[in-house]
Structure formats: structure tokens, C-alpha cells
């Protein structure tokens, strides 16, 4: 709804999507909404983005994700 900033797709088809970047001089479609991370399973017949819950104690009000990457061990 507010646009995605970046995406990282794993070999198993899971896609992690960062959204909600607020950057000076760039229009924000949801200026009062904190940033979010979504997960999408691209192997599903009708994939849809699902918002991931972020742990308690994390400062969501200032969460401003710019980019995303994954590490597989």
C-alpha cells in the first residue's frame, strides 16, 4: 500500500520485503506509519505479502528500513 523499498529472495522462494522508507525530499505515502518487513512465499499459487511481527522492546516508531539482506547459515 505504501510501497516497498527492497526485496531479498531466498532459493526456497521466500521473499523478504522492506517497506516504509522515509527519506528527506521523497514523498511518503504513509508518513505516520512505521516501517515494516513482509514475507511472501513465491511458490504459493496466489502469493501474498504477510507482515512479520517485530519483537517487543523494538522501537517501531523510529523503524525506517532502507534495504534488506539475508544471511543463510
Secondary structure as UniProt FT lines:
FT   STRAND          4..9
FT   TURN            11..12
FT   STRAND          14..19
FT   TURN            24..25
FT   TURN            29..32
FT   STRAND          36..41
FT   TURN            42..43
FT   TURN            45..46
FT   STRAND          50..51
FT   TURN            56..57
FT   HELIX           60..62
//
